[in-house]
């Protein structure tokens, strides 16, 4: 059975070091500017956070949208450093703790932009894209006109890499979603059930998989939820 259709109104993506695509919505710069974030806030952000703030500023310039942010691991480096510090009875830095929580990136953006709408952080054990689309659809069916969904992740620290699968590069993607087909240039997204044969060979989805799909390079298949998404103008 198909889910209710979403409309992909616009998107932005960040993939440092990737071969530049012709699509200007993809940034490959190593250190994003985060120019709309005040310096005192900007210094708290890692490169992923800076990229996310840049993308949100472009997709939601009026700071009026509900924001969803998914990350499988969050800032695992900061989290692990704090856990090791606790194990050694070293006092924790409140600033480091504040930036290690799962909603830290969109929290900084909210402060910088004045966005006072709902902010939601999601971790879904490799099914983050499915969770983002489901949550966005729920908000839209309750009357929101637009929702911005962000998916970012970074490589897990080497000392943790043997215990979980993570991306090889820090990447991030943001999509502005709606349900009105009247939006100029919008593309309809539909989800379909995928059988085991279709899912075979696909890893848990990561931001670079979504970027490749948006660029028309690969399908978007979630093997965990057995879903495949198709996009049409």
N, C-alpha and C positions, 0 to 999 in steps of 0.2 A: 504494500500500500504506500502511496506517495504521501509525503508530508505536505502541509500547506506551503505554497511557494513564497519564498523570500525574494526581494529585489536587491541586488547588489548595485547600489547607487554610485559608489566610488571606492577606491582603495589606495593605500600607500604601503610600501614595503621597504625594509632595510636589510641588505645582505652584503656586509663589508667584504671586499676582495673578490666578489663575483664578477664575471665578465659583464660589463655594462650592457643592458638591454636597450632596445630602441624606445621602450616605454618610459617616459619621464617620471612615472609614479614609483619607479624603483630607484632607491638610493644605494650606492655601493661605497660611500665614503666611510673611512675608518672611524672618524670621530664626529658624530653629528653636532650641529651647532647648538641646538636647544636655545635659540636666540630669544624666544618669547618667555623664557624662564629667568627670573632674576638671579644674578650671580650667586647670592647667598643660598638659594635653593638648588641652583644648577650644580654646585660643587658636591652636592650629596649624591648625584646621579652617576651611575656607570654609563658606558656607551649605549647599552640597550635602553636604559631609562631616558637618555637624551634623545634617542631615536623615537621612542614612543611618544615623548612630549612633542616632538616636531610633527609627527604624523597626526596626532590628535588636534594640534593647532590648525592643521590644514583641512582636516575632514570635518571639524566642528569649530569653525572660527568664532562663532557666537557663544560657545561654551554652554549649549543648551541641551545636549544629548545625554541620555543615559549611557554610561560607559561600562563595558564588560572587559575584564582582562583575564586571560587564561595563561597559565604557565605550569608546566608539569612539575618543575623543580624549584621555581622561584630563584632567588639569589642564593644558590646553595653554598657558594664560597663563603659568604658572610655568615650564613647559618652554621656551617660546620666550624668556622673559626670561633664563634660564640660557644658552641657546645664543647669544643676543646678547652676554651678558657674556663668554662664552668667546671670541667673535670679537674682543672688545675687550681681551682679556687681563686681565679683572677676576676676582679670586678668587671661587669659588663658595661660597655659604653651605651648610654641611652640613645645616642645618635645612630650608632651601628645597629642597635636593636630595631629602631624605628624604620630603617631602610631595609631590614631583612624580612619584614613581614610581607605577606603575599600581595597586598594591595598598595605597596609603597609607591610604585611608579605612578599609578593613576591618582594616588593621594597627593603627590607633589604637583602633578598637572592640575588637579582640582584647586589647590592653593594658588598656583601661579595664574590660572585662567579665571578663577572665580566661579567655576562650575559647582553648583550646589545640588545637582541632580543625583540620582541613585548611582552608586559605584559598587560594582560587584567583582570579586576575585574568585577565580575558578581553578581547581586542579582536578583532573579526571583520569589520572593513571594512563595517559596515552590516547584518550578519547576527547581531548580538549576541543577539537573542532566541532564534533558532534554536540558537546555540551554548550559551546558558544552559540551555535545555530539554534539549539532548542531554547536556551534562555532568551535570545534575541526575539525569537518568534513569540514567546510568552509575553514579553513586554509590548510587542507590537500589537498582539491580539487584544491587549488590555487598553489600547488607545494611544500608545506612543507613536509618533510619526516616523521617528528615526532612532536607531540605536547604533552606537559605534562599538564594534567588537575587535579586541586586540589579542593577538597571540604572540608571545615572545618566549624565548628560552635561550640558554647558553650551555656550553659544555659543563658537565659535572666535574668537580675537582678530581685530580688523578687518584687521590686516596679513596675515592668513592666510586670510581669508574667501573671497577670489577663487579659492583653490586647492582647496577642499573644501566639501562641504555639511554644515552643522551645524544644531543646533536653534536656535530663536529665543529660547528661555528655558532657564534652568537648571531641570531637573526630575529626579526620581528615583522609582523604584518598587521595592518589595521584595515577593517572594512566597515563602511557605513551602509547599514542595512535598513530597508523599509519594506512596505507592502504595496505601495502605489506604483502601478505600471506607467503612470503618467510622467515619471521622472525622466528627463532627457538623458539618453545614453545608458539607462539602467539595464541590467541583465537579470533575467529570471533564474533563480536557483531552485532546483528540485532535487530531492533526495529519494533514492530508491534502495530497496533491499539488494544486498550483494551475496551471492552464494560463495561457498568455500573456494571454488576454483577461481573466482574473480579476486578474492582476497589473498590468494596464495602469493607469497613473495613480497607483500607489502608490510612495512614496518609500522609501529605506532606513529601517527602523524606528528610531524614537527613543522615549525614555521616555514622552513625552506620548501617543504612539500606543497604548502598552500601557495607560496610565491610561484613555484613552477607551474602550478595549476592556473593561477591568475594570468600568467604569461602564455598560457595555451600550450605548455610543453608536455605535461603529463596529466593523467586522470587524478581525481581526488578520491581516494578510497580509504575508509577507516576499517581496518580488519577487526578491531575489537568490537565495534558496534555493527559490523557488517553492513556498512552504508557506503554508497557512492553518490557523489553529487554531480549534476550536470548543469551547465550554464548556457543560456540562450538569450539572444538579443530580443 
